[in-house]
Amino acid sequence: MQALISLYDKSGIESLAPALVEAGYSLIASGGTAEALQQLGIDHTKVEDLTGFPSLFGGRVKTLHPAIHGPILADRSNPEHLSQLETQGWSAVDLVIVNLYPFDSDPGVELIDIGGPALVRAGAKNFASVTVVVDPNDYSWVLDHLATGTTIDERRRLAAKAFSYVSAYDARVSSWLEGDTAILPAHKVLHLTRTRELRYGENPHQPGAFYVEEGVQAGWGNAQWLGTEAPSYLNIFDADAAQHLLDRLGTEPACVIVKHGGPCGVASRDTIVDAYNEAFEGDPLSAFGGVVAINRPLTEELARAMLEHPKFDVLVAPGVIGQAHEIILERRRRSRIALFPGAPSTLGIRSVAGGYLMQPSDELEAAEEFRLVTSRRASALELADAWLAVAVAQAGASNTVTIVQDQAAVGVGQGQPSRVDASKIAVAKAGGKARGGAAASDAFFPFPDGLETLIDAGVTTVVAPSGSVKDDEIAAIAERAGVAFYFAPRRHFRH
C-alpha cells in the first residue's frame, strides 16, 4: 500500500506519518513534506526519485508527472490499467493526503497552487479505490480506519469534500483575479458550506439551514447562541435586520426591535436600559415575540427590565456581563440570546426563477446631505430625529413612513402598497407623540395626501427623496404649513 503526502499545513504529520508506516504504507512525499519526514526520521520516497526530474521553475512543477498521477488514477477494476501500471513499474497509490497553499494569507500569483489541486482531483475522481484527505481534522478518523480500511461510501464522502475544497480554493483565486474594485464583478463564484441545520425554514413545514461562504470568518457564522432551543430561519433573518440597523445608529446606547423583518421599536438614550424601554414603548404590541438588538453587553439590570415586558424570541448583544443571560433563560426557556461578533456589510444576493439578483449594501446619507426647500429650518434636535427617521425607514419594508420623537421611533408604517396608507399607519401608531416629531419617507410622495396626513398629526420636520412630478407642490404644502421639509439625495426601497 502507498500513501502520497503533499502538505503545506504540516500540522499533525508527526502522528500521522508514523501511524501510516506502522500500518504498512510506503510513503511518497514532495518538497517541504519530504523534508519534514526526513527531520522526523521517517522512511519515504521523494517525488523526484519517482519522476526522474528535479523540482522545476522554483517549485511550480513537482508532482505534474505520469509517474505520480498514473498510480493515483489507474482504475483497479480495469485489467488494461493494471497491465500499464506493471509495464511502467509503478505501484498504485491508495491514499492521497494533500492540502493547498494558503492563498488567503497573502493573495498573489505564487500562492496559486497547481499541483496540489491536480493531486486532490485525481484522488477524488478515483474514489472507487483511493481515499483522499484534505482536512487535517480528518487525520484521526483516517488513523482509526487504517486497520479495517475505508468503505466506498466513506471514500465517496471524502471525495465530495475534496472537490468542494478545491472548488472553494479556485473561487478565492477567481475573486482575487476579478479584483476588489468591481462592485458587481463579471463573475461571482460563491462556495457555501452548511454550518448549521435550523429548527425549520420560513415556515415549520420547510427545512432550513445556515451556510457560510468558504474562507469568510465573520458575522452570523461566528455568532454564539445561548439557550436550549436552536434558532430558526426567521430568527437569523430578523436578527440580521435588527443588527444592520443598530450598526447605523452610532456609539450611544441604542436598541432596535424587529418583527417580521422590519423595525417596530428604535431608540437611543444615555443608558441601555432606557434605550430598551423607549424602543419597546414605540410599539409594545408588535414587540411581542420579536427580535431585540442592543449595542451594549447584557447586564443583570437590563435582563430584569426585559422580564417586565412581554417576551422576545431573540436577543442580539455584543456580550454578556456575568450570568445576566441566565436571569432571562431561567424564566423564558424558549428565548435565545445571540452574541454577535460583528461583520462588514456583504453583497446582497436574492434568488429568482432561473437566476439571482445582486447589489451592494444600501448606504445611508448624512443629515448634511439633506436639501432644505422651505423657509423653516429644523432645529439641531429635529434634524437628528429626521436622520433617525430616515435610517428606520431604510430598514423598513417599502413603502415605509416613520415618525421619530426625541431619538425614539414612535410610529412606523411599512410594507404598504400605498404611501398614504403607510403615513396613516405611522400616525396611528404614534398617536399624540407625532406632534413635534420628525418624519421620513423611504421614497418621494407621489401625491400630497401622505404629507398632509403627517402635517395634520403635528409633525414639524419631514424628509423624503425628490423625484415626483409633484415635488414643487409637495414643498409648497410644507411651506404653507410651516413645516421644515428636506429632500434627501436618494430613495431607500427595501423589498
ZISULJO-V124896 format. One line per field, one symbol per residue. ss: DSSP state (a for helix, b for strand, c for the rest). psi: psi as a letter, one per 30 degrees, with the letter a starting at -180 (. if undefined). burial: 1 if it has 9 or more other C-alpha atoms within 8 Angstrom, else 0. Layout:
ss=???
psi=???
burial=???
//
This chain:
ss=cbbbbbccccccaaaaaaaaaacccbbbbcaaaaaaaaaaccccbbaaaaaccccbaaacbccccaaaaaaaacccccaaaaaaaaaaccccccbbbbccccaaacccaaacccaaaaaaaaaaacccccbbbccaaaaaaaaacccccccaaaaaaaaaaaaaaaaaaaaaaaaaaacccccccccccccbbbbbbcccccccccccbbbbbcccccaaaacbbbccccccaaaaaaaaaaaaaaaccccccbbbbbbccbbbbbbbcccaaaaaaaaaaccaaaacccbbbbcccbcaaaaaaaaccccccbbbbccbcccaaaaaaaaccccbbbbccccccccbbbbbccbbbbbcccccccaaacbbcccccccaaaaaaaaaaaaaaaacccccbbbbcccbbbbbbcccccaaaaaaaaaaaaaaaacccbbbbccccccaaaaaaaaaccccbbbbbcccccaaaaaaaaaaaccbbbbbccccccc
psi=kkkkkjkejgkfffeeeeeeeefgkkkkllbfeeeeeeffhkklkkeefefgklklhggfjefikefefefefkjffjeeeeeeeeefgkkkkfkjjkllkiefeiklefgjkeeeeeeeeeeeehfffkkkkfjfffeeeeefgeeflkleeeeeeeeeeeeeeeeeeeeeeeeeeekffjejlekjkkjkkkfkklelbflffklllkklkkfjilbffgkkkklfklllefeeeeeeeeeeeeffgaflklkkkkkhflkfkkkklflfeeeeeeeefeieeffkgakkklglkkleeeeeeeffllllekkklflkkbheeeeefeeifflkkkjkflklklkkkkkljgakkkllkjkkllfffkjkglfkkkleeeeeeeeeeeeeeeflkkkkklkkjhhkkfkjjlgkfkeeeeeeeeeeeebfffkglklkkflljflfeeeeeeeffgkfkkkkllfkfgeeeeeeeeeffgkjkkklfllikj.
burial=011111110000000111111000111111101100110001011111011000110001111100111111111000001100110001011111111100100010001110111111111101101111110001100010110001010011011111111111101111110100000000000010011001111100001111111000011011101010011111111110111011001000111111101111111110011111111111100111111111111111011111100111111111111001101110001111111110000001000000011101000000000101110101000111111111111111111111111011111111110011111111101100111111111111100101111110111111111100011001111110001111111011100
//
